[in-house]
Amino acid sequence: MITGKNYIGNQLSAKGSKTYKTFNPQLNLENDSIYVEANSEEIEAATKLATAAFKTYSTMTGERKAAFLNAIADEILALGDKLLDTYVSESGLPKGRAQGERGRTIGQLRSFANLVKDGSWVEATIDTAQPDRQPMPKVDLRKMLVPLGPIVVFGASNFPLAFSTAGGDTSAALAAGCPVIVKSHPMHAGTGELVASAIIKAAEKTGMPNGVFSNLNSSGIEVGQELVQHPIVKGVGFTGSIRGGRALFDLAAKRSEPIPVFAEMGSVNPVIILPEALKKRGNDLAETYAKSITLGAGQFCTNPGLILGIGGDELTSFVVKLSEEIVKVEPSCMLHPNISGAYMKNKATALSQSGLEIVADYEGDVNVNYGQQTIATVDGDTFLENTILHREVFGPFSMVVNCKNAEQLETIISKLEGQLTGTVIAEDSEISTYVSAIKSLKNRVGRIIFNGVPTGVEVCPSMLHGGPYPASTDSRFTAVGIHSIKRWVRPFSYQSWPDDLLPEELKNENPLQISRSVNNKQTKDKI
């Protein structure tokens, strides 16, 4: 049942005076439920509970945290069609997408449960003492990863489940031993409350401390700003726009105690299509990319918004075929009137730039809030001179850049901002001719794809979902997969501590039987 209230730990609360509703973009009308925005008193209560919970939760065994994470997954599944129907009514996305995203969310939670149950993720490192070493004795040093403290997670607009209330940021932080306060996304507050209720039920069933999780409603930026500036908060997770992520990053940096903000932001995900590949399979590539550009109304953070090719008959033919194929795709509903409005505005700004040519523009009748796909082309010189053309247009839009030669292609790549992904479409025989351009691409992206599409982010240990700024605020970390847990921990060393006072992970007997580095040798043996 949706109450419209905030979860302050395990208690529902609605003390604020500001209310709002979510919006059904398919029906173009507000949903019925009324949500109460959290006020400063409730923010303070949630942060105090999180501080108290951290003292207990940070020391919980991997077995207990795993039970909690698995219980969250079970409780989300138990929500059944109520969750799926609410998701659809608040996002305009189809039920099949809701089911798939729920499955991904469940998978993430269970993968973190397996990680912490095993326990080796803490990277225990032991260098035993050498009292007889000359000319100076060596002390005993033992290091492991420890949780940062209470974490604030901002729900994402384009993934109401997998990147929101119990999404990757939350599951990773809980796995690390950090209490989480979610700043619910106003576009899917009902979905968020249902998932929050599942987390609270799971916490109570598995004996977690009250305050290990809270969910705060917010229709604007004020709640988020107050949370990021609160002195007990030790880290922030965000998925969204460059403007929003950078604002949070700057707020956190100005604190008396600066904290990390792990923000995944904008990306145009450049695709390089080399001449031989165009010659041999240009039509097939055009069909594939027409579908990729329009997938989910272009609302994926890995949407291919920029295609780079070297001028010639093959590129010209590709553009013609891409233009033909993309207008065959039926437009789909965007997440919210604000998002469809921003798409139209940003697309208009791009298309108004001198030297740009529109080669495909869906002109059929569409429902309100539906995103009409567009393809534009521009020459390499114009693209280099006008950085407005480098900006992301969030939606079903892509730009093809006609480069003069391989040198200009490499120059354009080197001038791009940081990106989540880069793709190379090529025949094996031509790769060696473009080694320098591909090296430049590697310097600008977090993940490089060969002969594929960037849309789709596999949740597995080898996935890197991040990249140089502004793709993310710290390119050393991923927002997807079990290694994302490293955002919410810090290394900590014990020097010359008695064995019985050490954490279980660092004791001589290795009671948890985890894999450890002992004197530079990876082993599960006791010392």
Secondary structure, 3 states (H helix, E strand, C coil): CCCCCEEECCEEECCCCCEECCEECCCCEECCCCEECCCHHHHHHHHHHHHHHHHHHCCCCHHHHHHHHHHHHHHHHHCCHHHHHHHHHHHCCCHHHHHHHHHHHHHHHHHHHHHHHHCHHHCCEEECCECCCCCCCECCEEEEEEECCCEEEECCCCCCCCCCCCCHHHHHHHHHCCCEEEECCHHHHHHHHHHHHHHHHHHHHCCCCCCCEEEECCCCCHHHHHHHHCCCCCEEEEECCHHHHHHHHHHHHHCCCCCCEEEECCCCCEEEECHHHHHHHHHHHHHHHHHHHHHHHHCCCCCCCEEEEECCHHHHHHHHHHHHHHCCCCCCECCCHHHHHHHHHHHHHHHCCCCCEEEEECCCCCCCCECCCEEEEEEHHHHHHCHHHHCCCCCCEEEEEEECCHHHHHHHHHHCCCEEEEEEECCHHHHHHHHHHHHHHHCCEEEEEECCCCCCCCCCCCCCCCCCCCCECCCCCCCCCHHHHHHHEEEEEEECCCHHHCCHHHCCCCCCCCCEEECCEEECCCC
